[in-house]
């Protein structure tokens, strides 16, 4: 109830009664919450997903319904109940998709997000600089391969050409694009280093995957004294 009260977007359908209404909100990056409005038996269903914002354009993908209703029946993998939400998002001009393949969707984004964040921050280069210079491009591709191996160790199978696809996505950005973590490092703000690079390092150790490149970038960013890049920001 307390969480539901924080939601900012209310989605209702005039053709249905209150019991079938929904409330849509975002509690954490990448996690959208759908609360069914019930007079007597409200339930809370969580959609794990991904969202990307670039140059003011927002793209949202709703990936998988997770959670359970009051009877204990799992909603995992059931996407049909959330079709009305997809309709609302698309009606608002948001490029949205509904899928039950959440693992593939999240890791497809992560394999690009984490390496670009680390390499742009370490070399202090924008996307164009990272991709045009041999040393940073090689490190970027190597870190992507590490994330690919880690995803497989965790049971998520990505396309075999996912690394080249991710590089191509990066090349499609304006060359002067900087990663959000790079900007946070420059400004002395709190960064996502632990949820991006730190996650790869910890999960690599847990699964036995070789993530030595990611660990090297992670350690270097944590230890440098100029433009510190850690979860606490500049004090």
Steps between C-alpha positions, in 0.01 A plus 500: 500500500779740593682429174182533297446847647826617340396415146468797270317355201151357536364285223129427501259356251156659493355183356593300812417536865745609768605145577655470155686831501880517525755738642832533322815631667878458509660417835851416381682549168372231266220383729144604423225421744145422405256509790154367430244721671266274694235617737546204734803309378768728352801317357844620399664360187855594402629519144875459472625687197736747346475864402736715298514878469719660234495869404152549631344203325370231730457136410344256741480126482277306737652159525339256738225498757627382835331455833187327620139589567325450833421136416870424458477427128820616334479761225852419383512478125143615446500809283141506383362668818722800430397559139294807606814657646683449173212665316516803730877539459481477123208740500726748679758472223739276695678228303400206721498122471361222716694173525556214742871473405620737769846348538593549137361855493682613815834341409481636144498846653750418775765363261518843343431715805762372744802482264431841343457653846830357620713571192375855438560582867845342515637654180305824535385466139160539340346220295676613184837513674458158661399336174765670284799424722640145491579471870159605629305319228683174572427535871135578426457191283684286754276615784194428287623147445542463875141611558385259228677210675351607831148509357543145374629390840178639645287310250422784260578426136568809289547502120853395396555834325385708794844662547515629142137609525576694819801667338280599205247653740778705656616615158147622427519750788633851434881477537506754783262293715619436854376225727299606804759347732775696326307823555439411864872436549586834342255681727597314815157352537398161629543243222362162398840331513385237749181408316682485166867402526483384860217264413705341221798457731298345784294272278810400306666386821185317607459316171867448417481715184812682383433872541856626541455797264192621682672453834798704378278790392297475820809508722663784302192720524458432871863581581566812297521826693405744223135487394418218746249259358328310777159444650541777759606787275741777593497599864 
